């Protein structure tokens, strides 16, 4: 085995290890058809394709033709996985058309004098097109949240795509008796294999970052989201309340609060069962979200009680919103007559602590319940 084929084998082994790791990830997450499964298949096909260049086989032989198709197919699978990761619809027909075109070009290469060069060019141009498309996805969608990471990843894809384009043009330009595939001597094949080795590592790190970032985002959302109603939980809302209170204390935008309690919720549970009670809570949460503005925050404070943060809202406007909330909740009840009692309070200059605003809203809520429920009570501003 020459030093060159040994290097190709090393790259194939590296890619095979990537494939095993992603296969285990896909199995643990039960996401074979999602991005994890696509990445496992991508690295597996790529490793298999490169491994077929290790034995001293002739260009145009069946194993080499299979290797060419495996490598092009791997690039298609990788782009499809990235497309799924970003929530886009994969272009299945375009992928199929590309694979058919690659197969037809490989078949046609046997009719040409420079068939070997055309076969190399088919692989290079096909993979380059997919790498450039992947770079576009990374730059378009990745830079919104992680501009530095997206730029580095897109540059890695673009670098490999450029190298493949150059190699494809070179393959078409050489004579019919010249061998230029990656296992051939000369033509900067060893530096090219080294570039593939390192850029392949970068692409795998990109895959890890994408999937890990999505998992961490999901965990963060779960930590601050109420599982039943899909609004913020108490922890998530408190984080926003503390931020709003700090901004108000610095003389920036103020805020108002609504404490919302479902009237006679225990009776609903006793009469209709807890399953229907859960549906009522979901309906109330949906009604709150529908009645409020885009920059307002709804959180489940506990049990049948909700808290609403109204940034940049004065007391009179908060009262109008509360009246609208009460009407909307009553109209969206889940097959059960539902009303809510609401206490409203506004942050005042004397409110050094967030708890003071929450306490006034709570007191207003209890007064609303004591006055007969199904009403809005507004707390006086702090002196």
Beta strands, then each sheet from edge to edge (+ up, - down):
strand 1: 255-262
strand 2: 297-302
strand 3: 305-311
strand 4: 340-346
strand 5: 376-378
sheet 1: 2+ 3- 1+ 4- 5-
end
